[in-house]
């Protein structure tokens, strides 16, 4: 069985966007609206990993093309410490 390479309910997606000529990164939980905006890719991914670890979900990075995602981290089997 093939692994799904798209976000599922509860997963966190980090999406780059350009606003007023500068790049920023938007975090959201699937399904749902944008929830959090960060100015750097590194900070956005760090924050997404913190959220995902706590919620035992995956983190995805959208590459700008519709429906194209890269898996960053998977905490679905992680236990809380």
CNS distance restraints for C-alpha pairs under 8 A (distance, minus, plus):
assign (resid   5 and name CA) (resid  69 and name CA) 7.17 0.50 0.50
assign (resid   5 and name CA) (resid  70 and name CA) 7.72 0.50 0.50
assign (resid   5 and name CA) (resid  71 and name CA) 7.49 0.50 0.50
assign (resid   6 and name CA) (resid  67 and name CA) 7.46 0.50 0.50
assign (resid   6 and name CA) (resid  68 and name CA) 7.60 0.50 0.50
assign (resid   6 and name CA) (resid  69 and name CA) 6.33 0.50 0.50
assign (resid   7 and name CA) (resid  11 and name CA) 5.73 0.50 0.50
assign (resid   7 and name CA) (resid  12 and name CA) 7.52 0.50 0.50
assign (resid   7 and name CA) (resid  13 and name CA) 7.42 0.50 0.50
assign (resid   7 and name CA) (resid  30 and name CA) 6.98 0.50 0.50
assign (resid   7 and name CA) (resid  58 and name CA) 7.62 0.50 0.50
assign (resid   7 and name CA) (resid  60 and name CA) 6.84 0.50 0.50
assign (resid   7 and name CA) (resid  69 and name CA) 7.86 0.50 0.50
assign (resid   8 and name CA) (resid  30 and name CA) 6.53 0.50 0.50
assign (resid   8 and name CA) (resid  31 and name CA) 7.99 0.50 0.50
assign (resid   9 and name CA) (resid  29 and name CA) 7.63 0.50 0.50
assign (resid   9 and name CA) (resid  30 and name CA) 5.01 0.50 0.50
assign (resid   9 and name CA) (resid  31 and name CA) 5.87 0.50 0.50
assign (resid  10 and name CA) (resid  29 and name CA) 5.70 0.50 0.50
assign (resid  10 and name CA) (resid  30 and name CA) 5.26 0.50 0.50
assign (resid  10 and name CA) (resid  31 and name CA) 7.08 0.50 0.50
assign (resid  10 and name CA) (resid  57 and name CA) 6.40 0.50 0.50
assign (resid  11 and name CA) (resid  29 and name CA) 5.68 0.50 0.50
assign (resid  11 and name CA) (resid  30 and name CA) 5.55 0.50 0.50
assign (resid  11 and name CA) (resid  52 and name CA) 7.27 0.50 0.50
assign (resid  11 and name CA) (resid  57 and name CA) 5.19 0.50 0.50
assign (resid  11 and name CA) (resid  58 and name CA) 5.00 0.50 0.50
assign (resid  11 and name CA) (resid  59 and name CA) 6.11 0.50 0.50
assign (resid  11 and name CA) (resid  60 and name CA) 7.55 0.50 0.50
assign (resid  12 and name CA) (resid  27 and name CA) 6.81 0.50 0.50
assign (resid  12 and name CA) (resid  28 and name CA) 5.66 0.50 0.50
assign (resid  12 and name CA) (resid  29 and name CA) 4.55 0.50 0.50
assign (resid  12 and name CA) (resid  30 and name CA) 6.25 0.50 0.50
assign (resid  12 and name CA) (resid  48 and name CA) 6.59 0.50 0.50
assign (resid  12 and name CA) (resid  51 and name CA) 7.99 0.50 0.50
assign (resid  12 and name CA) (resid  52 and name CA) 6.70 0.50 0.50
assign (resid  12 and name CA) (resid  57 and name CA) 7.33 0.50 0.50
assign (resid  12 and name CA) (resid  58 and name CA) 6.24 0.50 0.50
assign (resid  12 and name CA) (resid  59 and name CA) 4.90 0.50 0.50
assign (resid  12 and name CA) (resid  60 and name CA) 6.19 0.50 0.50
assign (resid  13 and name CA) (resid  26 and name CA) 7.99 0.50 0.50
assign (resid  13 and name CA) (resid  27 and name CA) 5.65 0.50 0.50
assign (resid  13 and name CA) (resid  28 and name CA) 5.48 0.50 0.50
assign (resid  13 and name CA) (resid  29 and name CA) 6.36 0.50 0.50
assign (resid  13 and name CA) (resid  30 and name CA) 7.21 0.50 0.50
assign (resid  13 and name CA) (resid  48 and name CA) 7.79 0.50 0.50
assign (resid  13 and name CA) (resid  59 and name CA) 5.91 0.50 0.50
assign (resid  13 and name CA) (resid  60 and name CA) 4.74 0.50 0.50
assign (resid  13 and name CA) (resid  61 and name CA) 5.77 0.50 0.50
assign (resid  13 and name CA) (resid  62 and name CA) 6.73 0.50 0.50
assign (resid  14 and name CA) (resid  25 and name CA) 6.35 0.50 0.50
assign (resid  14 and name CA) (resid  26 and name CA) 5.57 0.50 0.50
assign (resid  14 and name CA) (resid  27 and name CA) 4.62 0.50 0.50
assign (resid  14 and name CA) (resid  28 and name CA) 6.80 0.50 0.50
assign (resid  14 and name CA) (resid  44 and name CA) 6.90 0.50 0.50
assign (resid  14 and name CA) (resid  45 and name CA) 7.01 0.50 0.50
assign (resid  14 and name CA) (resid  48 and name CA) 7.30 0.50 0.50
assign (resid  14 and name CA) (resid  59 and name CA) 7.55 0.50 0.50
assign (resid  14 and name CA) (resid  60 and name CA) 6.17 0.50 0.50
assign (resid  14 and name CA) (resid  61 and name CA) 4.88 0.50 0.50
assign (resid  14 and name CA) (resid  62 and name CA) 6.12 0.50 0.50
assign (resid  15 and name CA) (resid  25 and name CA) 5.45 0.50 0.50
assign (resid  15 and name CA) (resid  26 and name CA) 5.12 0.50 0.50
assign (resid  15 and name CA) (resid  27 and name CA) 6.46 0.50 0.50
assign (resid  15 and name CA) (resid  61 and name CA) 6.12 0.50 0.50
assign (resid  15 and name CA) (resid  62 and name CA) 4.98 0.50 0.50
assign (resid  15 and name CA) (resid  63 and name CA) 7.15 0.50 0.50
assign (resid  15 and name CA) (resid  64 and name CA) 7.18 0.50 0.50
assign (resid  16 and name CA) (resid  23 and name CA) 6.79 0.50 0.50
assign (resid  16 and name CA) (resid  24 and name CA) 5.82 0.50 0.50
assign (resid  16 and name CA) (resid  25 and name CA) 4.42 0.50 0.50
assign (resid  16 and name CA) (resid  26 and name CA) 6.29 0.50 0.50
assign (resid  16 and name CA) (resid  41 and name CA) 7.91 0.50 0.50
assign (resid  16 and name CA) (resid  62 and name CA) 7.20 0.50 0.50
assign (resid  16 and name CA) (resid  63 and name CA) 7.45 0.50 0.50
assign (resid  16 and name CA) (resid  64 and name CA) 6.84 0.50 0.50
assign (resid  17 and name CA) (resid  23 and name CA) 5.71 0.50 0.50
assign (resid  17 and name CA) (resid  24 and name CA) 5.57 0.50 0.50
assign (resid  17 and name CA) (resid  25 and name CA) 6.10 0.50 0.50
assign (resid  17 and name CA) (resid  26 and name CA) 7.36 0.50 0.50
assign (resid  17 and name CA) (resid  64 and name CA) 7.94 0.50 0.50
assign (resid  18 and name CA) (resid  22 and name CA) 5.39 0.50 0.50
assign (resid  18 and name CA) (resid  23 and name CA) 4.43 0.50 0.50
assign (resid  18 and name CA) (resid  24 and name CA) 6.17 0.50 0.50
assign (resid  19 and name CA) (resid  23 and name CA) 6.30 0.50 0.50
assign (resid  19 and name CA) (resid  24 and name CA) 7.13 0.50 0.50
assign (resid  23 and name CA) (resid  39 and name CA) 6.91 0.50 0.50
assign (resid  23 and name CA) (resid  40 and name CA) 7.92 0.50 0.50
assign (resid  24 and name CA) (resid  37 and name CA) 6.87 0.50 0.50
assign (resid  24 and name CA) (resid  38 and name CA) 5.88 0.50 0.50
assign (resid  24 and name CA) (resid  39 and name CA) 4.50 0.50 0.50
assign (resid  24 and name CA) (resid  40 and name CA) 6.31 0.50 0.50
assign (resid  24 and name CA) (resid  41 and name CA) 7.53 0.50 0.50
assign (resid  25 and name CA) (resid  37 and name CA) 5.67 0.50 0.50
assign (resid  25 and name CA) (resid  38 and name CA) 5.19 0.50 0.50
assign (resid  25 and name CA) (resid  39 and name CA) 6.04 0.50 0.50
assign (resid  25 and name CA) (resid  40 and name CA) 6.67 0.50 0.50
assign (resid  25 and name CA) (resid  41 and name CA) 6.29 0.50 0.50
assign (resid  25 and name CA) (resid  44 and name CA) 6.28 0.50 0.50
assign (resid  26 and name CA) (resid  34 and name CA) 6.38 0.50 0.50
assign (resid  26 and name CA) (resid  35 and name CA) 7.22 0.50 0.50
assign (resid  26 and name CA) (resid  36 and name CA) 5.69 0.50 0.50
assign (resid  26 and name CA) (resid  37 and name CA) 4.55 0.50 0.50
assign (resid  26 and name CA) (resid  38 and name CA) 6.42 0.50 0.50
assign (resid  26 and name CA) (resid  44 and name CA) 7.54 0.50 0.50
assign (resid  27 and name CA) (resid  34 and name CA) 6.06 0.50 0.50
assign (resid  27 and name CA) (resid  35 and name CA) 5.85 0.50 0.50
assign (resid  27 and name CA) (resid  36 and name CA) 5.09 0.50 0.50
assign (resid  27 and name CA) (resid  37 and name CA) 6.32 0.50 0.50
assign (resid  27 and name CA) (resid  44 and name CA) 7.21 0.50 0.50
assign (resid  27 and name CA) (resid  48 and name CA) 7.08 0.50 0.50
assign (resid  28 and name CA) (resid  32 and name CA) 6.62 0.50 0.50
assign (resid  28 and name CA) (resid  33 and name CA) 6.30 0.50 0.50
assign (resid  28 and name CA) (resid  34 and name CA) 4.76 0.50 0.50
assign (resid  28 and name CA) (resid  35 and name CA) 5.12 0.50 0.50
assign (resid  28 and name CA) (resid  36 and name CA) 6.78 0.50 0.50
assign (resid  29 and name CA) (resid  33 and name CA) 7.54 0.50 0.50
assign (resid  29 and name CA) (resid  34 and name CA) 7.72 0.50 0.50
assign (resid  29 and name CA) (resid  35 and name CA) 7.65 0.50 0.50
assign (resid  37 and name CA) (resid  44 and name CA) 7.79 0.50 0.50
assign (resid  38 and name CA) (resid  43 and name CA) 6.76 0.50 0.50
assign (resid  38 and name CA) (resid  44 and name CA) 5.57 0.50 0.50
assign (resid  39 and name CA) (resid  43 and name CA) 7.55 0.50 0.50
assign (resid  39 and name CA) (resid  44 and name CA) 7.55 0.50 0.50
assign (resid  40 and name CA) (resid  44 and name CA) 6.16 0.50 0.50
assign (resid  41 and name CA) (resid  45 and name CA) 6.16 0.50 0.50
assign (resid  42 and name CA) (resid  46 and name CA) 6.13 0.50 0.50
assign (resid  43 and name CA) (resid  47 and name CA) 6.09 0.50 0.50
assign (resid  44 and name CA) (resid  48 and name CA) 6.09 0.50 0.50
assign (resid  45 and name CA) (resid  49 and name CA) 6.08 0.50 0.50
assign (resid  46 and name CA) (resid  50 and name CA) 6.41 0.50 0.50
assign (resid  47 and name CA) (resid  51 and name CA) 6.34 0.50 0.50
assign (resid  48 and name CA) (resid  52 and name CA) 5.99 0.50 0.50
assign (resid  48 and name CA) (resid  59 and name CA) 6.47 0.50 0.50
assign (resid  49 and name CA) (resid  53 and name CA) 5.89 0.50 0.50
assign (resid  49 and name CA) (resid  59 and name CA) 6.52 0.50 0.50
assign (resid  49 and name CA) (resid  73 and name CA) 7.16 0.50 0.50
assign (resid  50 and name CA) (resid  54 and name CA) 6.36 0.50 0.50
assign (resid  51 and name CA) (resid  55 and name CA) 6.27 0.50 0.50
assign (resid  52 and name CA) (resid  56 and name CA) 5.60 0.50 0.50
assign (resid  52 and name CA) (resid  57 and name CA) 4.99 0.50 0.50
assign (resid  52 and name CA) (resid  58 and name CA) 5.95 0.50 0.50
assign (resid  52 and name CA) (resid  59 and name CA) 6.39 0.50 0.50
assign (resid  52 and name CA) (resid  74 and name CA) 7.96 0.50 0.50
assign (resid  52 and name CA) (resid  75 and name CA) 6.56 0.50 0.50
assign (resid  53 and name CA) (resid  57 and name CA) 6.73 0.50 0.50
assign (resid  53 and name CA) (resid  75 and name CA) 5.55 0.50 0.50
assign (resid  53 and name CA) (resid  78 and name CA) 7.38 0.50 0.50
assign (resid  54 and name CA) (resid  80 and name CA) 7.23 0.50 0.50
assign (resid  56 and name CA) (resid  74 and name CA) 7.78 0.50 0.50
assign (resid  56 and name CA) (resid  75 and name CA) 4.70 0.50 0.50
assign (resid  56 and name CA) (resid  76 and name CA) 4.50 0.50 0.50
assign (resid  56 and name CA) (resid  77 and name CA) 6.86 0.50 0.50
assign (resid  56 and name CA) (resid  78 and name CA) 6.25 0.50 0.50
assign (resid  56 and name CA) (resid  79 and name CA) 7.78 0.50 0.50
assign (resid  57 and name CA) (resid  74 and name CA) 6.22 0.50 0.50
assign (resid  57 and name CA) (resid  75 and name CA) 5.11 0.50 0.50
assign (resid  57 and name CA) (resid  76 and name CA) 4.82 0.50 0.50
assign (resid  58 and name CA) (resid  71 and name CA) 7.44 0.50 0.50
assign (resid  58 and name CA) (resid  72 and name CA) 7.50 0.50 0.50
assign (resid  58 and name CA) (resid  73 and name CA) 5.56 0.50 0.50
assign (resid  58 and name CA) (resid  74 and name CA) 4.28 0.50 0.50
assign (resid  58 and name CA) (resid  75 and name CA) 5.71 0.50 0.50
assign (resid  58 and name CA) (resid  76 and name CA) 6.61 0.50 0.50
assign (resid  59 and name CA) (resid  71 and name CA) 6.22 0.50 0.50
assign (resid  59 and name CA) (resid  72 and name CA) 5.34 0.50 0.50
assign (resid  59 and name CA) (resid  73 and name CA) 5.15 0.50 0.50
assign (resid  59 and name CA) (resid  74 and name CA) 6.48 0.50 0.50
assign (resid  60 and name CA) (resid  69 and name CA) 6.06 0.50 0.50
assign (resid  60 and name CA) (resid  70 and name CA) 5.52 0.50 0.50
assign (resid  60 and name CA) (resid  71 and name CA) 4.63 0.50 0.50
assign (resid  60 and name CA) (resid  72 and name CA) 5.35 0.50 0.50
assign (resid  60 and name CA) (resid  73 and name CA) 7.28 0.50 0.50
assign (resid  61 and name CA) (resid  69 and name CA) 5.50 0.50 0.50
assign (resid  61 and name CA) (resid  70 and name CA) 5.15 0.50 0.50
assign (resid  61 and name CA) (resid  71 and name CA) 6.49 0.50 0.50
assign (resid  61 and name CA) (resid  72 and name CA) 6.62 0.50 0.50
assign (resid  62 and name CA) (resid  67 and name CA) 7.77 0.50 0.50
assign (resid  62 and name CA) (resid  68 and name CA) 6.03 0.50 0.50
assign (resid  62 and name CA) (resid  69 and name CA) 4.52 0.50 0.50
assign (resid  62 and name CA) (resid  70 and name CA) 6.50 0.50 0.50
assign (resid  63 and name CA) (resid  68 and name CA) 6.10 0.50 0.50
assign (resid  63 and name CA) (resid  69 and name CA) 6.02 0.50 0.50
assign (resid  63 and name CA) (resid  70 and name CA) 7.38 0.50 0.50
assign (resid  64 and name CA) (resid  68 and name CA) 7.36 0.50 0.50
